[in-house]
Amino acid sequence: MTIETKSTVRLFASSKSWIEGEAVRQLHATAQLDGVTHAVGFPDLHPGKYTANGAAFVTEGIIYPHLIGNDIGCGMALFATDLPRRKAKLDAWAKLEFQLEHPWNGDVAEALAEAELDSTEFDSSFGTLGGGNHFAEVQAVEQIINAKEFKRVGVGKDELVVLVHSGSRGLGEATLREYVDNYRGVGADPESVAGAEYLRGHDFAVRWAKGNRQLLAQRFMEKLGARGECVWDNCHNSITRCGDSWIHRKGAVTSEGEFVIIPGSRGSLTYVVKPIGDGASHAWSLAHGAGRKWARTETRARMRERFTVAELTQTALGGRVICEQRELLYEEAPAAYKNIDVVIDDLREAGLISVIATFRPLLTYKTRAVRR
């Protein structure tokens, strides 16, 4: 298949942003693929396996499954809880056995039915966290910049919130692998058999990932003695239709909505922002977070030299971190990520957002050690 198109490449980042040359090269290389009309990079842009993370690509007449990778539907969800900030018990909470990386001991079949999801071979992973940069986190309102817009968020200024980051676990990987095994790693006409098969699997994985975040947050909040309601959910690895075009988001969230959550690292603030502008200029997308500054191998070496384990389990903002895998603790250290304040400033100065409020991370859950 050959589709003649002329691609527009945009990078919304200032000279203050840490952008690797390899990430920029990947952005431009992807723009040269058949059918790509727009390639947009954000301040969190960093190199990925097939293409840069922190980017969105618009195509016509063709989709590219490999661009969004194996964790289809990966994203974040924000929950307003009934816990007031004054009742935060960080030291006590840090001792709780959340075990979110392990299968849920509840009725998974019932949970899947409530989410209107069919049973699959990955049922045991439903409601689990996963590794890497996934997390479950308690946060508190730090500052409200726009009180009128903050009311739309549905969070009380003195109430704690929960932010979870997870995806479709092994299901998304199996969906991509099946496509690659059957049709290789090339693009597909969305109306073809290959394209239609992939999109069915893709859409199911996106819905599965959303349900996974819902159950994951429920498990987390139950351990905290809290109840909550989801006020925002947005995936950042997906392919969605927009008129006659297709938007591929790889580490980018949709800008369509009243507000967007853009977190930093566990040691920096999370921003609540309002999307502004025409949308089309930035592929109806925004940055999904701070973005990695260093690769994982490099980060481990750097962090071992600079920090002890104890220093990495309490942040500069006073938050607690539960991560009992030493290597993961180093890999996900706040210093491994870009400065979220710079990312937000770049988006604001580009006319893509206005800031509504900020949240402060209080407790971040990654994983407990394996118990034998």
C-alpha angles and dihedrals in degrees: 000000000000121000117181111221138151112226128214115212121201130176115193098202134108129219087266091068122092103235119167118223091232091059091053090047090052091049092054093042091055089049088063094061117112112272098014109135100170134024113187127185126192132205091269091061114141136156120283138184098267103004140354121295117229094048144109128209128197119206137180123215095354141065128205113208093186091062093071094038132207103315095074112186095015109158148119137275130197122212127194108218135200091236116110116219092242089066095057109130104186099169092048093043091051088063096053119113099234094161092185091158090064128075117279115253093215130092102294093179090058092046091051091049091051089052090047092241128143121235116262138173087270097063092115089061094055109116095017129125108224126206138274114052096347117122148159113223141183112217137179131209108267103177136354112212100171111031095185093054092041090063088064090060091069096226126123115232091236096041125099119237133205122221118192128189118195142119146201094308112204093347094073092047091051090050093054093042092053091052093048092046092051102035106015121235097303130114124266139212104252089225094052125095090255093048095045093048092051094046092052090053091042094052091048091050091050091053091044091052091051091051089047091057090049094054092040091055090046091055091047095048093047090059089051091051091245140123125209150174128227110245098171137017125174130166121214102195109063150106115232133177120243110182105298092342135080123222116211111197118193108178093343133109130218114263092208108109142060095278143002131209115225112182127196121204125306086270098053139057127280116228129219107204139179116228113232135172132058097303095217094080091062100032092258087286143111139195114286098210145321096305126220119291096189133030116250097254092050091046093054091054093046096046095048088058095047109033142037121222090253091055092054095051093064120049132217087252091058095256125142123233123205107201116132096176103093097205093049091048089057094043093053097043113139091244089064090068133071123256105277091203090061092047090053093045091052092051091046094048090049088058095245101116147013120211118247103175146326132236128207118221111234105170126015120191120201109149145319122233118269109269116219 
